[in-house]
Amino acid sequence: MKRSALVVIAMIAAVTAMLWAGIMAYKIRRSMHAPPVSQATLAEEGATKPAPLPGGADPNSPDAQGLKDLRGKPAPDFTLKTTDGKTVTLADYKGKAILLNFWATWCGPCKLEMPWLIDLQKQYAPQGFTVLGVSEDDGSPKDVASFAQKMGVDYPILMGNTAIAHAYGGIDYLPTTFYIDRSGKVAIEVGGIVSKAEIEANIQKILASKGA
């Protein structure tokens, strides 16, 4: 093989390695850095809420968490594929209380909260509640499905895309969760991880809402 060809191959390999490293670094930063005033806790469920922000601003507001404020607005509809190729839309769950959870297999906090979501799904499903997990993974649906199966996930896992991320204001932190009430409106938004007790309280709020 000519030397020039070897040089080209080496350059391509170097560029590929740099791109891969950049992508992985971004993913790690996104999963490890909490929102500006996160309520995240990795060690316990009884964490206290953050102190009020200057000027009396609500530290739990979407703006304070770096999220687009969709509260009180109809949750953006979407059409996504499950890990086994079935087509799912948000409209399929009309009248239900929904916890829409953006997550990824490489996200440490996501793995921590997943068992909580599994337990709460089992507890509240009979009341008209469901968790919908939206995977932000770049890998294949098969790999995501394998991970979910190992974790014991019993709620639908959907493969995310740019369209849904854009519709929900851009997903800069994982996990990011939207609580959608029975009328189809976004009631609560959370960037980062919170305690299981707070997740349950939020579920109870959207279950108590009236449908359209």
C-alpha positions as CSV (number, residue, x, y, z in Angstrom):
1,M,0.0,0.0,0.0
2,K,1.3,3.4,-0.9
3,R,2.5,5.7,1.9
4,S,0.0,8.4,0.9
5,A,-2.9,6.0,1.3
6,L,-1.6,5.0,4.8
7,V,-1.4,8.7,5.8
8,V,-5.0,9.2,4.6
9,I,-6.2,6.1,6.6
10,A,-4.4,7.3,9.7
11,M,-5.9,10.8,9.4
12,I,-9.4,9.3,9.1
13,A,-8.9,7.1,12.1
14,A,-7.6,10.0,14.1
15,V,-10.6,12.2,13.2
16,T,-13.0,9.4,14.0
17,A,-11.4,8.8,17.4
18,M,-11.7,12.5,18.2
19,L,-15.3,12.7,17.2
20,W,-16.1,9.6,19.3
21,A,-14.3,11.0,22.3
22,G,-16.2,14.3,22.0
23,I,-19.5,12.5,21.8
24,M,-18.7,10.4,24.9
25,A,-17.5,13.4,26.8
26,Y,-20.7,15.3,26.1
27,K,-22.8,12.4,27.2
28,I,-20.8,12.1,30.4
29,R,-21.2,15.8,31.1
30,R,-24.9,15.7,30.4
31,S,-25.5,12.8,32.8
32,M,-23.2,13.9,35.6
33,H,-24.1,17.6,35.7
34,A,-27.4,18.5,37.4
35,P,-29.6,21.4,36.4
36,P,-28.7,24.8,37.8
37,V,-30.7,24.4,40.9
38,S,-31.4,20.7,40.9
39,Q,-33.2,18.8,43.7
40,A,-31.1,15.8,42.8
41,T,-30.0,13.3,45.4
42,L,-28.0,10.2,44.7
43,A,-27.6,9.0,48.2
44,E,-31.0,9.2,49.9
45,E,-34.7,9.9,49.3
46,G,-35.2,12.4,52.0
47,A,-33.2,15.3,50.5
48,T,-34.3,18.8,51.4
49,K,-35.4,21.2,48.7
50,P,-33.1,24.0,47.6
51,A,-33.3,27.4,49.2
52,P,-35.3,30.1,47.6
53,L,-33.6,32.0,44.8
54,P,-32.9,35.7,45.1
55,G,-36.0,37.8,44.4
56,G,-38.3,35.1,45.6
57,A,-37.9,33.0,42.4
58,D,-39.1,29.4,42.6
59,P,-36.1,27.1,42.6
60,N,-38.4,24.3,41.4
61,S,-39.6,26.2,38.3
62,P,-38.6,24.9,34.8
63,D,-36.7,28.1,34.2
64,A,-34.6,27.5,37.3
65,Q,-33.9,24.0,36.2
66,G,-32.9,25.0,32.7
67,L,-36.1,23.7,31.1
68,K,-38.6,25.2,28.7
69,D,-41.8,26.0,30.7
70,L,-44.6,23.9,29.2
71,R,-46.7,23.8,32.4
72,G,-50.4,24.2,31.7
73,K,-49.9,23.6,28.0
74,P,-50.9,20.5,26.0
75,A,-48.0,18.1,26.0
76,P,-46.5,18.0,22.5
77,D,-47.7,14.9,20.7
78,F,-45.2,12.5,19.2
79,T,-44.9,9.3,17.2
80,L,-42.1,7.0,18.2
81,K,-41.1,3.4,17.9
82,T,-40.8,1.0,20.8
83,T,-37.7,-1.2,21.1
84,D,-39.6,-4.0,19.4
85,G,-40.7,-1.8,16.5
86,K,-44.3,-0.9,17.5
87,T,-45.5,2.6,16.7
88,V,-46.7,4.6,19.7
89,T,-48.2,8.1,20.0
90,L,-48.9,10.2,23.0
91,A,-52.6,10.2,21.9
92,D,-52.7,6.5,22.5
93,Y,-52.7,7.3,26.3
94,K,-55.5,9.9,26.2
95,G,-57.1,10.1,29.6
96,K,-54.2,8.6,31.5
97,A,-51.7,10.3,33.9
98,I,-48.3,10.0,32.3
99,L,-44.8,10.2,33.6
100,L,-42.7,10.9,30.4
101,N,-39.1,10.1,31.3
102,F,-36.1,10.9,29.1
103,W,-33.2,8.6,30.0
104,A,-30.2,6.6,28.6
105,T,-28.4,3.4,29.4
106,W,-25.2,5.3,30.1
107,C,-26.8,7.7,32.5
108,G,-26.0,6.9,36.2
109,P,-28.8,8.8,37.8
110,C,-31.2,7.3,35.4
111,K,-30.2,3.8,36.5
112,L,-30.7,4.9,40.1
113,E,-34.3,6.1,39.6
114,M,-35.4,3.3,37.3
115,P,-36.2,0.8,40.0
116,W,-38.4,3.5,41.6
117,L,-40.3,4.0,38.4
118,I,-40.8,0.3,38.0
119,D,-42.3,0.1,41.6
120,L,-44.5,3.1,41.1
121,Q,-45.7,1.8,37.7
122,K,-46.9,-1.4,39.4
123,Q,-48.5,0.5,42.2
124,Y,-50.4,3.1,40.2
125,A,-51.1,1.5,36.9
126,P,-54.5,0.2,38.1
127,Q,-55.5,3.9,38.7
128,G,-54.8,4.9,35.1
129,F,-51.1,5.8,35.3
130,T,-48.2,4.8,33.1
131,V,-44.5,5.6,32.7
132,L,-43.3,6.2,29.2
133,G,-39.5,5.9,29.0
134,V,-37.8,7.7,26.1
135,S,-34.3,6.4,25.4
136,E,-31.8,9.0,24.3
137,D,-29.3,6.3,23.4
138,D,-27.5,6.3,20.0
139,G,-27.3,2.5,20.1
140,S,-29.7,0.0,18.6
141,P,-33.2,-0.7,19.9
142,K,-32.0,-4.2,20.6
143,D,-29.3,-3.0,23.0
144,V,-31.7,-0.7,24.7
145,A,-34.3,-3.5,25.0
146,S,-31.7,-5.8,26.5
147,F,-30.7,-3.2,29.1
148,A,-34.3,-2.6,30.0
149,Q,-35.0,-6.3,30.4
150,K,-32.1,-6.7,32.7
151,M,-33.4,-3.8,34.8
152,G,-36.8,-5.4,35.0
153,V,-38.6,-2.6,33.2
154,D,-42.3,-3.3,32.7
155,Y,-43.4,0.0,31.1
156,P,-43.0,1.0,27.4
157,I,-39.6,2.1,26.3
158,L,-39.6,4.3,23.2
159,M,-36.6,5.3,21.0
160,G,-36.2,9.0,21.1
161,N,-35.3,11.3,18.2
162,T,-34.4,14.9,17.5
163,A,-38.1,15.8,16.9
164,I,-39.3,14.9,20.4
165,A,-36.3,16.4,22.1
166,H,-37.0,19.7,20.3
167,A,-40.7,19.5,21.0
168,Y,-40.0,19.3,24.7
169,G,-37.6,22.2,24.7
170,G,-34.3,20.4,24.2
171,I,-33.2,17.7,26.6
172,D,-30.0,19.0,28.2
173,Y,-30.1,16.9,31.3
174,L,-30.8,13.2,32.0
175,P,-33.0,12.2,33.4
176,T,-35.6,14.8,32.5
177,T,-39.2,14.1,33.4
178,F,-42.5,15.6,32.4
179,Y,-45.7,14.8,34.4
180,I,-48.7,14.9,32.1
181,D,-52.2,15.1,33.7
182,R,-55.3,13.3,32.5
183,S,-56.3,16.3,30.4
184,G,-53.1,15.9,28.4
185,K,-51.4,19.0,29.8
186,V,-47.9,19.2,31.3
187,A,-48.4,19.7,35.0
188,I,-44.8,19.3,36.4
189,E,-41.3,19.3,34.9
190,V,-38.2,18.0,36.6
191,G,-34.6,18.2,35.3
192,G,-32.4,15.8,37.1
193,I,-33.2,13.2,39.7
194,V,-35.3,13.7,42.8
195,S,-36.3,11.4,45.6
196,K,-38.7,8.5,45.1
197,A,-41.1,10.2,47.6
198,E,-41.2,13.3,45.4
199,I,-41.8,11.3,42.3
200,E,-44.7,9.5,44.0
201,A,-46.2,12.8,45.2
202,N,-46.0,14.2,41.6
203,I,-47.7,11.0,40.3
204,Q,-50.5,11.5,42.9
205,K,-51.0,15.1,41.7
206,I,-51.5,14.1,38.1
207,L,-53.7,11.2,39.0
208,A,-56.0,13.6,40.9
209,S,-56.5,15.7,37.8
210,K,-59.6,15.5,35.7
211,G,-59.6,14.3,32.1
212,A,-60.5,16.5,29.1
